[in-house]
Amino acid sequence: MTPYKNGFTLLEVMVALTIFALIATTLSQTTISAVDNQLSIEQVLFANWIAENEIIELRSKPWEEIKTGSKDYEMANQEWVINKTVSAKKSFSGVAIPLDVKEVLVKVSLKSQTSSLITLTAYLANESL
């Protein structure tokens, strides 16, 4: 009698399953990392848009209304916080400025986080002089 040789041995099946499990684990970790990176980039992009919009709004306001403050903002179904810090700028790199200039730091963060995602600096001059 000759033994039948149809199919795989148990050892061959276990080795194949181990290789498949390793490949599946690696692919899932890579996918999770890619999704996390995409979400992080998306949040920084939205924060940048919000900060740029805030600077554009400040440029359209009267000089006296450009002040330090904070406000809540909603964009992309998320709650954001915009913090503005305004200070008078008298010189750049030690060189006196003959204009009335304000330095505005705009920091944007998610409401659920304490650290800012982006900080933009703008310099606004009083054009009514």
Disulfide bonds with the S-S distance in Angstrom:
none
